[in-house]
Amino acid sequence: MARPDLTVLAIPAYIGAMGFEFWWQRQHPAADGEDRPGDYELNDTIASLSMGIGSLVVPLATAPLLRRLTPGQSKGGTALLAVAAAAGVTTTIGDVLRSRRRQGGELPEAGTLPSDAPEPVTVRSRVDALGLMTSGSAVAAVASSAVAAATIWAAQTSATRLTRLSPFGMRTGAASYLLGIAAWDFVYYWNHRLAHESRWMWAVHVVHHSSERYNLSTALRQPVAEGFTMVVPYGLLALMGIPPRYIEDARAINLIYQFWIHTEAVRSIGWLEKVLNTPSHHRAHHGSQRQYLDINHGSILILWDKLFGTFEPEVERVRYGLTRNIDTFNLGTIATHEWRDMAKDISTAPTWSDRFGFLLRGPGWAYERREQLAPPANEPVATPVAG
């Protein structure tokens, strides 16, 4: 008989806690005219709960698909590598041709005028077929390469495989159980930190930060595409000799702990603030102000942040959400907006360095680089005419 998942068993407690928090808010209403971000708002709560359900259901469909796309283990994986190679070659050829065109070849850029053209000039629009081809193939090359890398990494670092490679026997007992909880928390810190420092992982994690509210329902606003990225493998715990059932419990305890810190109702828990991740620390983590960006990544312990220099206390009143909020409760937009922006950036990037930079480097770098590559606002644009 399969062991019950503690996170599933905790669902009634989640619902009860949200009900209690809602009751508490009614007993302690916001001041007149104040829009308190910790209060429940119907559309936001529905969006958060729906994303939570999606995070449980969607992987049931995507996990088998990703296994079929693992290079070296399936025909689909081989086809994926072929797509990546073909798209990469096509993009490189397009880059070369566009470079020659810019350097004085026969074809001018679409919609531009030669410098010696007389005025006035009527310009007839035409499609930049080369640019469209290169843009599309660039997205295909980066996307297929990323998916191939993610599936290979998942296969090679699975707990099942690493268990077989472990030089230690499976160790049972209280010490091993506690070690599993602490080790999971340590790996989680690095994965959570990377989720803020690499745009590939941020595209998944941004779902959780997309709400401008902050209450217990926000804890359930979870991503649906975690299988499409690479993470520090939790299978390392198996390599340490920690039994699989202990690893499952460590995961569950880690997730359950994170639920209660998504609240404004608890301001402080006293001296434990120095050791544990608390509502105060996590409120700062969800802040969109500059001083709150990319800080407080711990789950149970805040000690990792203090040890590795990413701790920041809650001082200024937190403004929740993103630095560029999406202003929608549409589930499709919540789940995919960063993926779409990333694909657009890759499609318009001029070099391979920029294309993979838009995938792998930080969101802040990506936004700055996008502005650098954008044409100047005062650059004249020829107006196409019909005919």
N, C-alpha and C positions, 0 to 999 in steps of 0.2 A: 504494500500500500504506500502510495506517494506521501511524503511528508507535506503538511499544509504550509502554504506560503504565509509567513507572518504578516506581510503587507496586505494580503487579502483579508486575513482574519481581523486586521485593524480597521477595515472600512467602516464598520458601525461606530467605532470610536472617532474616526474622522468626522462622520456626519454629526455625531453627538457634540463634538467639540465646536464645529461650526455653528450649530444651533445655540450653544452656550455663549459663544462669542457674539452672535447676533443679539441675543437677549441682553448681554452685558452692555452692548452699544446702545440699546434702547433705554437701559437704565442710566446710562451716562451719555446723553445726547450731545452732539456738537453745539457750539455756540451759534446763536442766530446769525445766519448769513455765511457760516463757515462750511466749506465743502471738505469734510474730513476724509483723507484718502484711505483711512483704515476701514471706513464704513462699507457695507455691502451695497453694490449697485447691480441690479438684476441682470442686465445684458453682460456686464463684465463677469459676474459669477457664473452665468450659463456658459460663457466662452471658456472660462477656466475649467469648469467641470467637464465640458465636452472634450477639451484637449486632454484632460486626464483619462477619460474613457478611450480616446483615440490612441493614447500612448500604450494602452493595453491591447487594443484590437489590431491596429495597423501592423505592428511587428509580426503578428501571426501570418500576415500575407507577404510581407517583404522579406522575412527571414528565409523562407524556401527559395525565393527568387534570387537572393544574394548568394545562397549556396550553389545555385546553378550557374552563377557568374564567376565562380572562383577559378582563376587560371590554374592549369595543372590538374584539376579535378573534374572538369566537365568540358563538353564541347562549347557551351555558352561562354566559359572563361576564355577559351582559345579564340572564339569569335570576338570577344571584348578586346583582347590584345590586338587582334587584327584591325579592328576599328580604330583603336588608339594610334597604331602605327600609320595607317592610311591617312587618318585625319591630320596627324603630325606632319607627314610628308606634304600633304596638300597645303597646309597652312604655311609651311616653310617656303614652298614654291611661290605661294601668293605674296609672302613677305619680300622675297627677292624681286619679283616682278613689280611690286608697288614701289620698292626702293629705286629700281631703275627708272620707273616712270617719274618719280619725284626728282631724279637727278638729270632730267632732260630728255627722257625717252619720247616716243611719238605720242603717247596718250597722256593728256593732262588729267588732273584730278577732276572727277565729275563735279559739275556745277561751278567750276572756276574759270577765270579768264586769263589769257596770256597777258604779261605785263605791258606789252606794246599794243594791246587791242585799242582801237579807236573808241571814243565815246560819242553818243550813247551806243550801247550794244544790246541787242535782244538775245537772250540766252534760252535755248530750248533744253529742257531737262532730259536727262537720260539716267538710267540705272547704272550705278557703279557695280557691275556684275562681279568684278574681281574682288572688290571690298566685301560684298555680301558673301562670296564663297569663302574668303579667308576668315571672316567673322564666324560663320557657321562651323567651319571645320576646326577653328580654334576652340570653340566651346565643346565640340565633340571630342577633341583630343584630350583636353584637360579633364572633362567629366569622366570619360571612359578610363583614363589613367588613374584617376582618383578612386573610382569604384573598384578597379582591379587591385590597386594597392590596399584598399580597405578590406576586401575579401581575403586576399592572401594573408594579410596581417592577422585577421580574425581566426583564420584556419591554423596558422602557425603558433598562435599564442593562446589557444583555447585551454581552459582548465583541464579538460580531458587529456590533451596532448602533454601539457606541462606536468601533470601528475605522473605520467609514465617516465618523464625525464628527471623527476625529483631524486636527488641523491639521499633523501631522508625517507624514512617510513612515515606513514600517517600517524600523527601524534594526537592522542585524545587526552581529555582532562581539562580542568578549569584554566590552567595556564595557556594551553593551546587555544582554547575558546576565546580568552581575552586577547591573546596575541592576534587572532584572526580579526577581531573587532578593531584593534588598533592599526593593524596593517591595512585593512580595507580603508580606514579613515585617512591614512597617509597617502595611499594611492589615489583616493578620491580627491584629496587636496590638489594633487598635481593635475589630474584630469580636469577639475573645475577651473584651475588656473589657466590651463591650456585652452579651455573653452572660451576664455576671455581674451587670450593672447594670440590665437590663431583663428582666422576668419572661417576656415573650413569647419572647425568645431563650434565657432560662434553661431554659424548659420543654423545649427541644431539647437543650441542652448538659448538663443535669443528669444525663443518662444516663452521661456519661463520669465523673462524680464520684460515682456511686451505689455504687461498690465500697468496702468497708472494707479491702480489700487494696491493695497497691501493688507491682506487679511488671510485667514486660514485657507480660503478657497484658492488663493494665489499659489499655495504650495502644490496644489494638484494640477496646475497649468504646466504640463510636461510635454516635451518634444516627442515627435513620432518617427524621426529619421535617424536615430542614434546608430543604426547599423551601417550608415553610409560614411562613417568617419573612422579615424584611427585613434585609439586611446592607449594610455599606459595600461597594460593588461592586468585585470584582477586575477587572472590565472597565475600570476606570480605567487599568490598565496598558496596555491597547490604545489608550486615548486618548492616552497618552504616546508612542505609536509603537513599543511593544515587540511584536515578532512573536508570533502565537498559539502557535507551537511553543515559544518561550522561556517564555511564560506557563504552558504546560502543565508544562514542566520545573521552573519555579519552584514551582508547586503541589506537585509530587511531591517535590522536594528538601525543602520545608518539612515535609511530612508524614513523610517518612522520618527527618528529623532528630529529630522529636518522639518517635519510637519509643524511642530508647535512653535518654531521660531519665526513663523510668518504671521506675526500679529503686532498690533500697536497697543494692545491691552496691557501687555507686560512691559514695563519700562526698564526694570533692572532686577537682577537676582543676586545682588550684593557681591560678595567676594568671589563667587563662582564665575563672575564675568572675566576674571583673570585667566581662567583655565578653559572654560567651555565656550563654544559658540552659542550665542544667546539672541533673543529677539533684537536687542539693541545692536549687536554686531552685524546681524543679518539685514536689518533695516538699512544700515550704511552700505552694505553690499549691493542692495537694490537701488541705491541712489543714482541719479543721472548727473549730479553735479561733478565737476572735475575732480574734487578731492576724494570723491567716493568711487571713482572708476577703477576697476580691476583690483579690488581689495577684499579682504576677509573671505577667503575661498574655503575655509575649513568647514567640516560638516558637524562633527561632535566636538572636536577640540579646536580651540582658537590658537593653540600653542604653535601649530605649523605656520600660521601667518606671522606670528611674532618671531619665530625662528628664521623664516626665509624673507622677512622684510615686506610683507604685504598686509600688515595690520594697520587699520585706521579706526579710531573710535568714532562713535556717533556724537557729533557736536552740533553742527548746523542742522536745522529741521530738514528731513530728507524729502527730496522731490523724486517720486518714483517714476519708472518707465525708462524709455530709451533717450539717448541724446537727440534722436530724430524719431519722434513717436509716429506710429502708423495710423492712429486715429480711426480704428475700425474694430468691429467685433466679428468680422467675417473669418471663419475658421480657416479657409483656404489661404487667405492673406496672412493670418497669424503664423501658419505653419510654413509658408513658402516665400515670404517677402524677401528675406535675405538671400535665399538661393537665387531668386530671380534677379536681384540687384547684382549679385556676384557674376551670374552668367552674362549680364549686360556689360559689366566692366571688363570681363575677359574678352568678349566679342569685339570691343573697341580698343583693346590694348595693342600697342604697336610691336611689342617684343615678347619673346618667351619669358624673359625675366619678369616683366610686368604681369603676364598672364598667370604664371604660377605664384607671383607675389599676391595677386588678388585672391588666390585660393589659400595660401599658406600663411601669409603675414597677418599682422593684427588688423582689426577693423579700423582703428584710427589711421594707420598707414594707408589703408585702402581708400578711405574717404579723402585724405589729403592728396593721394596720387590721382584720384579721379578728377579733382579740381585742377591739378597741374596739367592733366592731359586734355581738359576741356578747351575748346577754341575760345580765344578772348571774346569778351562780350561785345566789344566794338569792332570785331572783324566783319568786314562787309560780306554779305551773302547774296549771291545772285538770285533773282526771283525768276523761277521758271514760268513760261507762258504756254498756253495751249496752242495747238496748231500742228 
